[in-house]
Amino acid sequence: MRHFAAQTITSVTRRDITDYITANKVHWAGRLDEVAFLNRVFPDLETRPSTDSRFGDLTGDIWQHRVRNYDWEDDWVFDDQRLGIRSGPDELFVDFLGQMIHPLVRTDEEEVKVLLTEFNRMLEVDDWELVEVGQISGRPVYEGRRREAIKAPVESIDTASYENLLDPQVLREHLRRIDRDLKSDPAAAIGSSKELVESVLKAILEDYEIEYTTGDDLMDLYKKVQDCMGLNAGAVPDDAKGSRAAVKALRALVTTVQSLAELRNALGTGHGPSKRSAALSRHARLAFNSSLAVTTFLLDTWHERKPPPLF
């Protein structure tokens, strides 16, 4: 049995969202019948009682009033106290919304985008949001969660805005793994943070047609990128003071990358450790924040500078 915290999504927000669904005639069950949809949200649906002596449970009521007679309104689901969508736990409410835009429920990708935007706009006032937690056949799966001061890893890099990335999905997979493992498996999150940086470095080298080998470690890859993109003391042309400051920043960047690799080796997954990792969530968050700083700097610099001329 799931245990839920107190409500933080207010009745006003719940009413706004369900009214939006009703007013825009959004079929909440999508391509599924209503019983099949509700079974995704309520695994114990058949234990919910019927109000009609002819039926044994709620599913009988649904078939009677939504299939045979069709004498319940389309938005009946929001006011039925046996379900408690408007009055129940926050997790239940956002789970219902997440299921509404699940790939198995709704196939129109543009409709999903619109619903996601509207749901998150209204949930934001209560510090909740629907975030991508995985994919099915290339289509995103969303889950509700409390908003934090720091963006969720999966939302931290707008991969679609970096046109030089030939396969942005690779980075998104790293970010999803980090998002999944930050609390539940910190060692794995540290490993994925290192791999995020490594994937960006390789993408840049491939774009510049610079060779690398399977034996190149993180620092080897970084040094090659440093050379091909000119990350050096001349980073700020015609400004000696700016160049000195840039050198310090770039040295700090090198140290960050090196520390990330060492952190991964010491606490992260990989290399077949004989003992359970001592990594904690704070170590994983440090690794992710470091990798994010390095990754976004490299991506921005790569896209601001043209590749060197070919001779």
TORMIDO-950247 format. One record per residue: x, y, z of N, C-alpha, C in turn; residue in one letter. Coordinates in steps of 0.05 Angstrom, whole numbers, plus 5000, padded with zeros to 4 digits. Example, Ala and Ser with C-alpha at 12.3 -4.5 7.8 and 13.67 -1.06 7.14 Angstrom:
526448865156524649105156526449345156a 525749555142527349795143525850015157s 
This chain:
501749765000500050005000501850255000m 501050454982502650694981501850885003r 503851035014503351225035503951505024h 502151695028502451955016502752175037f 504052385030504352615048501852785046a 501752995062499453165061499153315035a 496753405028496253545003497753805002q 498953854979500154124974499054244948t 497854074931496554174907493754264916i 493154514916490754624928488254544912t 485954564925483454504912482954704888s 484054944890483755134869485155044844v 487654954847489254854825487954604813t 487054424830485754184820483254254804r 481754444814479354524799480054654773r 482154824773482954964748483754754727d 485254554735486154354716483854184706i 482154084724479953914715477954084698t 477554334705475754504689476954544661d 479554574660480854604634480354354616y 480654124629480153874614477353854604i 475453934621472553924614471954134592t 472854374597472154594578473254544550a 475654414549476854364523476154094512n 474253964525473253704515475553504510k 477453494529479653304527478653044538v 478752834522477952574531480152464548h 479752464575481852394593482852114590w 481251924580482151644577483651604550a 483651814533485051794508484051564490g 485851404480485151184462484150934478r 484350934504483450714520480550744528l 479250514535476650544548477150634577d 475050734589475450864615476250664637e 475350424636476150224656479150164653v 479950124628482750064623484550284632a 483750534627485350764636485450784666f 483150754679483150784708484650554722l 484850324709486450104720489450184721n 490250364703493050454703493650634727r 491650774736491950964759491250824785v 489250654784488250514808488450214804f 490650094812490949794809488849644824p 487649774844485549634861482749724853d 482449804828479849914819477549724825l 477949464822475749264826474949234855e 476549364873475749354901474049594909t 473749784891472150024897469149944894r 467550004914464849904915462950024894p 460949874886458849974869456650114885s 455250304873452950424886450350304875t 450650094859448349954847448449664855d 446249564867446249294877446549084856s 446249164831446548974808449448904802r 451249074813454149044806455849004831f 458048874827459748814850461749024856g 462449194837464449404842464149634823d 465949834826465750074810465950024780l 467349814772467649764743464849704731t 463149574746460449524736458949774732g 459249964751457850224748458850374723d 461450364718462550504694461350384669i 461350124666460249994642457250064639w 455850064661452950124660452350414651q 453850604663453150884659454851024637h 456950894628458651024608458650874581r 457750614582457750454557454950384549v 453450264568450750174562448750404559r 448750574579446750794579447951064573n 450451104578451851354574450351594587y 449651554612448151764626449851904648d 452351854648454252014665455652214647w 456152444657457652654642460552564638e 461852674618464652594612466552644635d 465952854651467752924673466852794700d 465252584699464352444723466652364741w 468952294728471252174742472352364763v 472152624759473352814777471852854803f 469252784803467552824827466852574841d 467652344830466952084843468752044867d 467552054891469152034916470451764919q 469551564905470951304906473651314894r 474151514877476751544865478351774879l 477051984886478352204901480452354885g 479952394859481952534843482252824851i 479952954856480153234865480853254895r 480153054910480453074939482752904951s 483952734935485852544945488752654946g 490652474950493452554953494652684927p 496652854931497952994909498952784888d 500152574898501352374880499352244862e 496952204873494752084858493952284836l 493652534842492752734823494752754800f 497352784806499252814784499652554769v 499252324782499352074768497152054747d 494752154754492552154735493352324711f 494452564716495252744694497452614677l 499452494690501552364676500552134658g 498651984668497451774651495951884628q 494752114631493252234609495052284584m 497652344589499452404567501452184562i 500851944572502651714568502351624538h 504551534526504451454498502351244491p 501751064511499750864506496950974507l 496651214519493951334522493451544501v 495551704494495151924475497351924455r 496651904429498651874408499252124393t 497652334395498052584382500152744397d 502552764386504752884401504353184405e 503053314387502453604391500453644413e 498453464415496553484437497853434463e 499753244464501253194489502753434497v 504053574478505653814485503854034497k 501554064485499654274494498754204523v 497953954527496953884553499153904574l 501553814567503853824586504354114594l 504354294574504854584580502654694598t 500154634592498054744609497954624637e 498454364639498454234665500654354682f 503054384670505354484686504954774693n 503754924675503255214681501555234706r 499555064709497755084732498854954757m 500454734753501654604776503954764789l 505154934772507555084781506955254806e 504555364808503955534831504055384858v 503755114856503854954880506454784882d 508354864865511054744865510954444857d 509354384838509254114826509754144796w 510553924784510853914754510853634744e 510353604719510653344705513253354690l 514953154695517653154682518052884668v 519652894647520252654632522052464648e 521252214650522752014666523651784649v 522851774624523651554606522251584580g 522551384563521351384537520351114529q 518351104512517350854500517150904470i 518750754455518850784426519351074418s 521251204433522051474426520151684436g 517951614450516051804460516351834490r 516252074501516852124529514652014548p 515451924571513651844593514052044615v 511952144626512052354647511152254674y 512352384694511652314722511452574738e 509652594757509452824773511352834796g 512453064803514253094825514253384835r 515153404860515453674872517653824858r 517254084853519354244840521454304861r 524054314853526254374871527554634861e 529154744879530454994871532254954847a 533454714845535154644822533454484802i 533754544777532254394757532954104758k 530953934751531553644749533553604727a 535453414730537453364710536453334682p 534153194679533153144652532253404638v 531853624653531053874642533354084642e 535654004650537854194654539254284629s 539054124608540354194582538354174560i 537954394546536054384523537554274499d 537754014497539353884476538453964448t 535854014445534754084418535854344408a 536854514426537854784417540754764406s 542054534409544854504400544854354374y 544754494352544354374326546754204317e 549054244328551454084320551353804331n 549553754351549353494362547853314343l 549253114332548052934313546152734326l 546652674352544952484366544452584394d 542752794397542252904424541052704443p 539852494433538652294450540652174469q 543152154460545252034477545552194503v 545552464501545752634525543252614542l 540952594529538452574544538352314560r 539452104549539451854563541251874588e 543552004586545252044609543752204630h 542352424622540952594640538652444654l 537252274639535152114652536251924673r 538551804666539751614686540551764711r 541752004707542552164730540152234747i 538052324733535552404747534352174763d 534451934751533451694764535051614788r 537751644786539451524806540551714827d 540051974825541252164844540752084873l 538351994880537751914907537851614912k 536951464892536751174896539351024891s 541051124874543650994868545751204861d 546751344882548651564877551151484861p 552151244866554551154851553951144821a 551651044814550951034785550651314774a 549551504790549251774780551951914775a 553851844792556551954789557751844763i 557451584758558451474733557151594709g 554451644710553051764687553952054683s 554552194705555452474702558152484687s 559952304693562452294679561952224650k 560152034645559651954617558252174601e 556752354615555552584601557752764590l 559752824606561952994596563452854574v 563952594578565452444558563952434531e 561352414531559852404506560052674492s 559952894506560153154494562953194482v 564953114497567753144486568052984460l 567052744459567252584435565652704412k 563352814418561752944397563153174384a 564553334401566053564391568453464374i 569853274384572153174369571353054342l 569152914341568152804316567353024297e 566153244307565453464290567953604278d 570053614294572553744285574253544270y 573353294268574753084254577553034267e 577453034294579852974310579652684320i 581752524315581652244323582052214353e 580752014364581151934392580951624392y 581951514413581951214415580351124440t 579750874440578350764463579950774489t 582650804485584350834509584551104520g 583451314506583551584516581651614540d 582751714563581051754586579752034584d 578352114604576852364604578752604599l 581052604613582852834610584152834583m 584752594572585852584545583952714525d 581452644528579352754510579153054513l 579153144539578853424544581153584532y 583653484535585953634524585753664494k 584753454481584453474451582353684444k 580153694459578153894454579254174461v 580754194482582054444490583654554466q 585154384453586954464431585254544407d 583354374399581954434374580054674376c 579054734400577354964403578755214414m 581355194418582955424427582155524454g 581755334473581155414501583855474515l 584855714511587555784521587556074531n 590056174535590356434546589356654528a 588956594502587956794484584956794481g 583656694501580756664499579256924497a 580457134507579257404505581157584489v 580857604463582657754446582858044455p 585358154453585858434458585058524486d 585158344504584458414532586158244551d 588458354558590358204575589158114601a 587758314614586558244640584358034636k 582758064615580757864610581857594604g 584157594589585457334583586457204608s 587657354626588657234651586357114667r 584057264668581757154682580656904668a 580756904642579756674627581556434632a 584156484634586056264639585356134666v 584856304686584156194713581556034711k 579656134697577055994694577455734680a 579155734659579555494644581155284660l 583055384676584555204694582555074714r 580755234724578755124743576954924728a 576454974703574854784688576354514685l 578954534679580554294676580554134703v 580854284725580854164751578154024757t 576054154748573354044752573053784737t 573953784712573753534696575453314709v 577853384717579653184730578453074756q 577353264772576153174797573753004792s 572253064771569852904764570752614758l 572852584743573852324736574752174761a 576252314779577152184803574852114822e 572852284823570552234839569151984830l 568851964804567551734792569151474799r 571751484796573451254802573351174832n 573151374849573151324878570451234888a 568351354878565651304890563651204870l 564151234845562151164825562250874817g 560650804797560550534787562750494766t 563350254759565450194739567750064752g 569349934736571849804744571349564764h 568949464765568349234782569249254811g 568149444826568949484854568349234871p 570049184890569648954907567949014932s 567549274937565949364960563749554951k 561649564967559449744961560450034962r 559550194942560450474941559550624965s 561250804975560550974998559251234988a 558651254962557451504951554751564964a 554351814970551851914980550552094960l 548052174965546652344946548152614942s 549352714963550752974960553152944942r 554452704942556752664924555652654895h 553452524891552252504864551452774854a 550252944872549453214864551853384857r 554053344872556553494865557553404837l 557553144832558453044806556653154784a 554053154788552253254767552653544762f 552753714784553153994780555754064766n 557853914773560453954759560253884730s 558953654724558753574696556953764681s 554953874693553154064680554754324673l 556354424691557954664686559854614662a 561254394663563154324641561654284615v 559554134616558154064591556854304578t 555554474593554254714581556354904570t 558654934584560755104574561755004547f 562354744546563354634521561354644499l 558854594504556854604483556454884473l 556455084491556155364483558555454467d 560955384476563355474461563455344434t 562855084433562854934407560955064387w 558555154396556655264378557055554372h 558755684387559455964381561755994362e 563355784361565755794344565555614320r 566555704298566555534274568955344274k 568655104262570854924261573155044245p 575654964251577955074236577755004207p 578955164189578855104160580354844154p 579454694134580754454126582854514104l 585254404108587454464089587954204073f 
